[in-house]
Amino acid sequence: MEPRWIVWRVYNTISLPHIGLLFRIIHWRGDIDIAHLFAISLTTPSISPPVLVYWRTPPVGSYKVNTDGCVKDGFASGGEIIRDSSGQCVRAFFSSYGECPILEAELRAILDGIILARRIVLSPLWIEADSTLAIHCITKGGGPWSIQATLRHIRHLLASDCDTISHIYREGKQVADLLVSEGWDRRCYFEYSAQDLPHRHRSLVQLDRHGLPTIRGL
């Protein structure tokens, strides 16, 4: 094959994905100059700056419930920690939910956290979760029929005007994340008191109490 036909085929092969807007800078790492030879313009994607995420203590006399749910390899788990207005752990748990969608796992973790708080007579509650969809379903309605019973139960338990639910980034609830991982690893339900909370979890609680942030976006 003649050299000019080889060059044409290479150019044609490279041009097609460019026309389809499939190229990114990472595809030309170390070879940006070659991209320019083919008249391929590459722009640096916009990157959001890192954000400091803080865990906030609840108002005096109230309790914060941080929950999380996850699905990994088709298996769902949940976790939750309850803290008082000084940031101290009151109670925590992890649980396994078998096979279910991620939204259901998030809602079941929220429900189990509220049930635990009510069982030990804690009120009012400030629920924090990182699932905006779960919060929307609770506060605005909607969602598939399979979660409606769970939503009704959550709303019933949060009937008091003093209870609130809000969003927090995942980086702001690291203890709940650890508990979720335990639920997935151990495949059971287990509760921790303030005294028997594992050392790693206790360390993260202390970091939150002292107002040290975690970084989102790095």
TABEL-V983669 format. One record per pair of residues at least 6 apart in sequence whose C-alpha atoms are under 7 Angstrom apart, sorted by the first residue. I is the first residue (numbers start at 1). J is the second residue. D is the distance in whole Angstrom. If there is no record, write none. Layout:
I:J:D, I:J:D
//
This chain:
17:23:7, 24:42:7, 25:42:6, 25:44:7, 49:217:7, 50:215:6, 50:216:6, 50:217:5, 50:218:6, 51:215:6, 51:216:5, 51:217:6, 52:213:6, 52:214:6, 52:215:5, 52:216:6, 53:171:6, 53:172:6, 53:213:5, 53:214:5, 53:215:6, 53:216:7, 54:172:6, 54:211:7, 54:212:7, 54:213:5, 54:214:7, 55:172:5, 55:208:6, 55:211:7, 57:85:6, 57:86:7, 57:87:6, 58:64:6, 58:84:7, 58:85:5, 59:85:6, 60:85:5, 61:85:6, 62:84:6, 62:85:6, 62:123:6, 62:124:5, 62:125:6, 63:82:7, 63:83:6, 63:84:5, 63:85:6, 63:123:7, 63:124:6, 63:125:5, 63:126:6, 64:82:6, 64:83:5, 64:84:6, 64:125:6, 64:126:5, 64:127:6, 65:80:7, 65:81:6, 65:82:5, 65:83:7, 65:113:7, 65:125:7, 65:126:6, 65:127:5, 65:128:6, 66:80:5, 66:81:5, 66:82:7, 66:127:6, 66:128:5, 66:129:6, 66:173:6, 66:176:6, 67:79:6, 67:80:4, 67:81:7, 67:109:6, 67:110:6, 67:113:7, 67:128:6, 67:129:5, 67:176:6, 68:78:6, 68:79:5, 68:80:6, 68:106:6, 68:109:6, 68:129:6, 68:176:6, 68:177:6, 68:180:7, 69:77:6, 69:78:4, 69:79:7, 69:102:7, 69:105:5, 69:106:4, 69:109:6, 69:180:6, 70:76:6, 70:77:6, 70:78:6, 70:102:6, 70:105:6, 70:106:7, 70:180:7, 71:77:7, 71:102:6, 74:99:6, 75:98:5, 75:99:5, 76:96:6, 76:97:5, 76:98:5, 76:99:6, 76:100:6, 76:105:6, 76:184:7, 77:95:6, 77:96:4, 77:97:5, 77:105:7, 77:180:6, 77:183:5, 77:184:5, 78:94:6, 78:95:5, 78:96:6, 78:105:7, 78:109:5, 78:180:5, 78:183:6, 79:93:6, 79:94:4, 79:95:6, 79:109:6, 79:176:5, 79:179:5, 79:180:4, 79:183:7, 80:92:6, 80:93:6, 80:94:7, 80:113:6, 80:176:5, 80:179:7, 81:91:6, 81:92:4, 81:93:7, 81:176:6, 82:89:6, 82:90:5, 82:91:5, 82:92:6, 83:89:4, 83:90:5, 84:90:7, 87:209:5, 89:194:5, 90:193:7, 90:194:5, 91:192:6, 91:193:5, 91:194:6, 92:191:6, 92:192:5, 92:193:7, 93:179:7, 93:190:5, 93:191:4, 93:192:6, 94:179:5, 94:180:6, 94:182:7, 94:183:5, 94:189:6, 94:190:6, 94:191:7, 95:183:5, 95:187:7, 95:188:5, 95:189:4, 95:190:7, 96:183:5, 96:184:6, 96:187:5, 96:188:5, 96:189:6, 97:105:7, 103:134:6, 104:147:6, 106:134:7, 107:134:6, 111:154:6, 124:162:6, 124:163:5, 125:163:5, 125:164:6, 126:163:6, 126:164:5, 126:165:6, 127:164:6, 127:165:4, 127:166:6, 128:165:6, 128:166:5, 128:167:6, 128:168:6, 129:166:7, 129:167:5, 129:168:6, 130:167:5, 130:168:5, 130:169:5, 130:170:6, 132:167:6, 137:143:6, 138:151:6, 138:155:7, 171:214:6, 171:216:6, 172:214:7, 175:201:6, 175:204:6
//
